Amino acid sequence: MTYSHHAERHYLERAGWLRAAVLGANDGIISVTSLVVGMAATGASSQVLLITCIAGLISGAVSMAAGEYISVKSQQDIEDNDLKMEARELDLHPEHELKELTQIYIHRGLTPELAHQVAEQLTQHNALQAHARDEIGLLEQTAAQPLVAAGSSACAFTLGALFPLLSILVLPDAYLVQGIMWVGVISLGLMGAVASYIGGGQPYRGALRVMLWGVAAMWLSTWIGSLFEVAV
């Protein structure tokens, strides 16, 4: 008899880097495109728009990386402190912790006898890991990774900001504003669809919702910029 092992890779394993990447890419497209069209509405030249776009790309990527790192690092600190607290309780009150673990399994549907056996075996194997997973809810697949999140966010923001940057370099001045907006909306749709597909969702839904938010942000920026009408 032969046995085959099928290793399933669940979507939850992608949650850490996917969230940061999606947030970074969408923010790169929306914020930089909105910044550029807002400046364009004031009457700024294409050269000024290019400088504005580059400045927005650099500052946004650094800001996203720093913000994501600080946020996820705070989450990691909380996880580490919870693990230290649990390790201390296991050293001081091992019997109480065993009963606590047994009670968790009873609540999940096991009989008291089986729950106690499972709790004992898991405690002997790796007590801290068992409590981290079943009491605190910490999983290795979803553990906080500050550097990965920061890098994913910064790279994704830069990728998203390249769309308006390339639009400025390629499109003629007569169609610059409309072209930048169209490129922004289409690129948002593509990013939203890809993100939904990677996350196991419906691509068209992910594309539609992010496109609507992008159009709203660009329209608002254009309207505010038009109030000034200052040629830079």
C-alpha positions as CSV (number, residue, x, y, z in Angstrom):
1,M,0.0,0.0,0.0
2,T,1.3,3.4,-0.9
3,Y,0.6,6.7,0.8
4,S,0.6,10.1,-0.8
5,H,1.0,13.3,1.1
6,H,-0.6,16.4,-0.3
7,A,0.7,19.5,1.3
8,E,-2.0,22.1,1.3
9,R,-1.0,25.8,1.2
10,H,-3.8,27.8,2.7
11,Y,-4.6,31.4,1.8
12,L,-4.1,32.4,5.4
13,E,-0.4,31.8,5.1
14,R,-0.2,34.7,2.6
15,A,-2.0,37.1,5.0
16,G,1.1,38.8,6.4
17,W,2.9,39.9,3.1
18,L,-0.3,40.0,1.0
19,R,-2.0,42.6,3.2
20,A,1.1,44.8,3.2
21,A,1.6,44.4,-0.5
22,V,-2.0,45.1,-1.5
23,L,-2.1,48.2,0.8
24,G,1.2,49.5,-0.6
25,A,0.3,49.0,-4.2
26,N,-3.1,50.5,-3.9
27,D,-1.8,53.4,-1.9
28,G,1.0,54.0,-4.4
29,I,-1.5,54.2,-7.3
30,I,-4.2,56.2,-5.5
31,S,-2.1,58.6,-3.5
32,V,0.5,59.4,-6.1
33,T,-2.0,59.6,-9.0
34,S,-4.3,61.8,-6.9
35,L,-1.4,64.0,-6.0
36,V,-0.4,64.4,-9.6
37,V,-3.9,65.1,-11.0
38,G,-4.5,67.5,-8.1
39,M,-1.3,69.4,-9.1
40,A,-2.3,69.3,-12.7
41,A,-5.6,70.9,-12.0
42,T,-3.8,73.9,-10.7
43,G,-2.1,74.5,-14.0
44,A,1.3,73.0,-13.2
45,S,3.5,72.0,-16.1
46,S,4.5,68.5,-17.0
47,Q,8.0,69.0,-15.5
48,V,6.5,70.1,-12.2
49,L,4.2,67.1,-12.3
50,L,7.1,64.8,-12.9
51,I,9.0,66.2,-9.9
52,T,5.9,66.0,-7.8
53,C,5.4,62.3,-8.8
54,I,9.0,61.4,-8.0
55,A,8.8,63.1,-4.6
56,G,5.5,61.4,-3.9
57,L,7.0,58.0,-4.8
58,I,10.0,58.4,-2.6
59,S,8.3,59.9,0.4
60,G,5.4,57.5,0.1
61,A,7.5,54.3,-0.1
62,V,9.6,55.3,2.9
63,S,6.5,56.3,4.9
64,M,4.7,53.1,4.0
65,A,7.7,51.0,5.0
66,A,8.2,52.8,8.3
67,G,4.5,52.8,9.2
68,E,4.1,49.1,8.4
69,Y,7.3,48.2,10.3
70,I,6.2,50.1,13.4
71,S,2.7,48.7,13.2
72,V,3.7,45.0,12.8
73,K,6.6,45.4,15.2
74,S,4.1,46.5,17.9
75,Q,2.1,43.4,17.1
76,Q,5.2,41.3,17.4
77,D,6.0,42.8,20.8
78,I,2.6,41.9,22.0
79,E,2.9,38.3,20.8
80,D,6.4,38.0,22.4
81,N,5.1,39.4,25.7
82,D,2.2,37.0,25.7
83,L,4.5,34.1,25.1
84,K,6.8,35.2,27.9
85,M,3.8,35.4,30.2
86,E,2.6,32.0,29.2
87,A,6.1,30.5,29.7
88,R,6.2,32.0,33.2
89,E,2.8,30.5,34.1
90,L,3.9,27.1,32.8
91,D,6.9,27.2,35.1
92,L,5.0,28.4,38.1
93,H,1.6,26.6,37.7
94,P,2.0,23.7,35.4
95,E,-1.0,21.8,36.8
96,H,-3.3,24.8,36.4
97,E,-2.1,25.3,32.8
98,L,-2.8,21.6,32.1
99,K,-6.4,22.0,33.4
100,E,-6.8,25.2,31.4
101,L,-5.7,23.4,28.2
102,T,-8.0,20.5,29.0
103,Q,-10.9,22.8,29.4
104,I,-10.2,24.4,26.0
105,Y,-10.5,21.1,24.3
106,I,-13.7,20.2,26.2
107,H,-15.2,23.4,24.9
108,R,-14.2,22.4,21.4
109,G,-16.2,19.1,21.6
110,L,-13.9,16.5,23.1
111,T,-14.9,14.3,26.0
112,P,-13.3,15.2,29.3
113,E,-11.2,12.0,29.3
114,L,-10.0,12.5,25.7
115,A,-9.4,16.2,26.3
116,H,-7.2,15.5,29.2
117,Q,-5.2,12.9,27.3
118,V,-4.7,15.3,24.4
119,A,-3.7,18.1,26.7
120,E,-1.2,15.8,28.5
121,Q,0.4,14.6,25.2
122,L,0.7,18.1,23.8
123,T,2.1,19.4,27.0
124,Q,4.8,16.7,27.0
125,H,5.6,17.4,23.4
126,N,5.7,21.2,23.5
127,A,3.7,22.9,26.2
128,L,4.4,26.5,25.2
129,Q,3.5,25.8,21.6
130,A,0.3,24.2,22.6
131,H,-0.8,27.1,24.7
132,A,0.3,29.6,22.2
133,R,-1.8,28.0,19.5
134,D,-4.9,26.9,21.4
135,E,-5.1,29.4,24.3
136,I,-3.6,32.6,22.8
137,G,-4.3,31.9,19.2
138,L,-0.8,32.5,17.9
139,L,0.0,30.5,14.7
140,E,3.4,30.2,13.0
141,Q,1.8,30.9,9.6
142,T,0.3,34.3,10.8
143,A,3.1,35.4,13.1
144,A,4.1,39.1,12.8
145,Q,7.1,39.7,10.5
146,P,7.9,43.4,10.6
147,L,10.7,43.4,8.0
148,V,8.8,41.3,5.5
149,A,5.7,43.6,5.9
150,A,7.8,46.7,5.6
151,G,9.7,45.5,2.5
152,S,6.5,44.2,0.8
153,S,4.7,47.5,1.5
154,A,7.6,49.7,0.2
155,C,8.2,47.6,-2.9
156,A,4.5,47.5,-3.7
157,F,4.0,51.2,-3.2
158,T,6.9,51.9,-5.5
159,L,5.4,49.6,-8.1
160,G,2.0,51.3,-7.9
161,A,3.6,54.8,-8.1
162,L,5.4,53.8,-11.3
163,F,2.1,53.9,-13.2
164,P,1.5,57.6,-12.9
165,L,5.3,58.2,-13.4
166,L,5.4,56.4,-16.7
167,S,2.2,58.1,-17.7
168,I,3.8,61.5,-17.3
169,L,6.9,60.4,-19.3
170,V,4.9,58.8,-22.2
171,L,1.7,60.7,-22.6
172,P,1.5,64.0,-24.6
173,D,0.7,67.1,-22.6
174,A,-2.7,67.6,-24.3
175,Y,-4.0,64.3,-22.8
176,L,-1.9,64.2,-19.7
177,V,-4.5,64.6,-17.0
178,Q,-7.1,62.4,-18.5
179,G,-4.5,59.8,-19.4
180,I,-3.0,59.7,-15.9
181,M,-6.5,59.2,-14.5
182,W,-7.3,56.4,-16.9
183,V,-4.0,54.6,-16.3
184,G,-4.6,55.0,-12.6
185,V,-8.1,53.5,-12.7
186,I,-7.1,50.6,-15.0
187,S,-4.0,49.8,-12.9
188,L,-6.1,49.8,-9.8
189,G,-8.5,47.4,-11.4
190,L,-5.6,45.1,-12.3
191,M,-4.0,45.3,-8.9
192,G,-7.4,44.6,-7.1
193,A,-8.1,41.6,-9.4
194,V,-4.6,40.1,-8.8
195,A,-4.8,40.6,-5.0
196,S,-8.3,39.0,-4.9
197,Y,-7.1,36.1,-7.0
198,I,-4.0,35.5,-4.8
199,G,-6.3,35.7,-1.7
200,G,-8.8,33.2,-3.1
201,G,-11.5,35.8,-3.8
202,Q,-13.5,37.0,-6.8
203,P,-11.1,39.1,-9.0
204,Y,-13.9,41.3,-10.4
205,R,-15.1,42.2,-6.9
206,G,-11.6,43.2,-5.8
207,A,-11.1,45.2,-9.0
208,L,-14.4,47.0,-8.7
209,R,-14.2,48.1,-5.1
210,V,-10.6,49.5,-5.4
211,M,-11.5,51.2,-8.7
212,L,-14.4,53.0,-7.1
213,W,-12.2,54.3,-4.2
214,G,-9.6,55.4,-6.7
215,V,-12.0,57.3,-8.8
216,A,-13.4,59.1,-5.7
217,A,-9.9,60.0,-4.5
218,M,-8.8,61.3,-7.9
219,W,-12.0,63.3,-8.5
220,L,-11.7,64.9,-5.0
221,S,-8.0,65.8,-5.6
222,T,-8.8,67.3,-9.0
223,W,-11.7,69.4,-7.6
224,I,-9.6,70.7,-4.8
225,G,-6.7,71.5,-7.2
226,S,-9.0,73.3,-9.6
227,L,-10.0,75.7,-6.8
228,F,-6.5,77.3,-6.9
229,E,-5.8,77.5,-10.6
230,V,-2.2,78.6,-10.0
231,A,0.3,78.0,-12.8
232,V,3.5,76.7,-11.2
